């Protein structure tokens, strides 16, 4: 097959809370510039080469390995064309089979998705040995973020993360695309708190003719009961269940239905909270291949706040949203678009409900936070000027490590006490943490 790849999107500006940004003082949270995230525009000036083109391996430089899977290895890299940080997903070519089908599917879907809450695919490089996807670089993922802040995230952060997750899901669902593998590891988080859906290797477009789908999708802990029972005729409700599990996990600090490796055990975990379904509560459930009610202990539905104690400390609308996301019957689950209109999000500024797809919720002028950005810009700018550029990659990595350490500290500046206020809203937090609002719950 003759593959003709092209760059699917131009490098776009991104919000940055750190030094090295271009002068954008009119609004603190305006389109972030990737090079500003760690001063790479300065550090890599001498590495940029004229005449380089997108789609060629020589246009990117590997900095460090971020992770490795069965079919691919992910590196942190730098674009030698414009100095922007990127994530390089190098997919190993199978000698006999060629390009893995999951890679083809991921590329075909991502090239048509342009949304602030979906990871951006910048470039594709195809060689005889490998296929490389060049993504925008995002600093961490939700799983790592929750590990760094155990015991449950701050309720304000959870609200912002959930809004962005549902916003991204609403976008792909309107385009009849199912993600099919929602889990914290596949939700990328920037240091500003921007959330992006990633890893579309299992995603599927419902517009592609197919009588059934595979039931072997979604990591077990986030797999809905209808799929566990053997249903292959699922819809967008598949992703909604995963979003509900992630919602509980962010609030509680532990997975909603964890610690099992078998479908039967996973169903037992779910029935212990939601009750064993019947034809009266879930019409058609008895026709599913794995429906064996006699295998399970009788159980009645429980109040979520009695199972997940954190919900009892929050307004009822929090529990109500969780219940609507985690309905046993898929047809009863709320849609992503309707969930965005749930009272749980009523404290967010109304204009956020009407943003353009490409606009980050933090870019909105009526949602600007005071971040002590100017002070950190000066600090990093002075640091960058002091770095001796020798053309040595160690310099680049050292500078990035220095800046990463700064980002793990609360923002502070002369005359700033650490209080963050959102204009035209009632958000007010103290002692800012790495990700735009204090990560410690209150």
C-alpha positions, 0 to 999 in steps of 0.5 A: 500500500502506498502511504502518502502522509502529510502534516495534519496541523500546524504548530499552534500557540498554547497557554504557558504559565512560565518564563520564555513566553512571547509578550502576551501581557494583555491576558495571562491565559492566552494561547500558550506557546510551546516553546515558552513552556520551558524556554526551548525557543531560546535553548534550541535556537542554535539547533534549528536548521533551515530547509528542514521539512515536515515528514522527515526523521531528521526534522526531530531530535529525541531527548529522552524516552518517556515510555514503551509499550508492546508496539510503540515507544514514546520519546520526548523530542524537539522540532528542529524546524521551530524548536517546539517540544513534541512527543514522538510515538515510534511504532515498530513495523512488523516485517510480515504484517507491515503497519499495525492496523491500530496505528492506521486507525489512530492516524486516520481518526486524529487527522480529522479531529481538531479540538482543544481537549484532544491531543494534536497530531502534528506530523507523521513520518514513515520509513522502512523500519518505523512509523512515527507520530509527532504529537504536541508535548503534554507534561503528564497524564491523569494517572501520574497526576493523581499519584502525585496528589493521593487521597483525591483531587481538589473538588475544583480541579475535578470539576475542571477536568471532568468538564474538559473530558466531557467536552472532548467526548461530546466532540468525538461523539458528535462525529460518531467516534468512540474512544473505547479505551478511556482510562487515566493513563490516556488523559494527558494533563498540562501544567496549566490543567488542560486535559486532552484525550489521547491514544486513539488506537482502539477508537472506532468510527461508527460511520464505518459499516460493521454489524458488531464490535469487539467486546475486548475493549477498554481496560477491565476496571473501566469497562461497562457492565453491558460489555462485560456481559458480552454485548458487542452492539455498544454506543457512545454510552461505552465512553460515558461509563469510563468517564464516570469511573474516572470521575469517582477515581479523581474524587475518591483517590482510588479506582471505582471498581478496582483490584480484579483481573476477571470479568466475573469478579469485575461484574461482582464489584459493580453489582455490589454497588448498583445491584444485580440487574433484572429484566425489569430494571434493564430490559434485554439484559437476560439476552446477553451472553454472559448474563448469569444472575445465579452466579452472583450474590443477591444485592440491592443498589447502594447510595453512592455516598455510602460506598464512596465517602468523598461524595458525602462531603460534597453537594448532592449534584456531585453524586447525581452526576456520578449516578447518571454516568454510571447507570447499568443499562447503557440507554439510561446513561447520560450523554456527554453533551447533556452532562455538560449541562448538568447542575454540577457545572453550574458554578462555571462561567456560562460562556464556557458552554459556548466556546469554539472547539479549538478554544481552551477553557482557560483562554476565555477572557472571563476565566482568567486566573492570576498566576504570578506569571511575569515573575517566573518569566523573568526568572527563567529568562535570566536562567536561559541567558546564563546557559552556555549553548555548546550544542550538547543535548545535556544542556537541553535536558538539564535546562528542562529538568530545572524548569520542571522542578520549578513547575512542581513548586507553588507559584510565587512572586513579590507582592503575590500571596498565592491567592487565585481568583477567577474573574466573574466566578466564585472560585477562590483558592489559596496556595497554588499547586503545580496545576493551576489550582491547589491539588489538595482537597478541602 
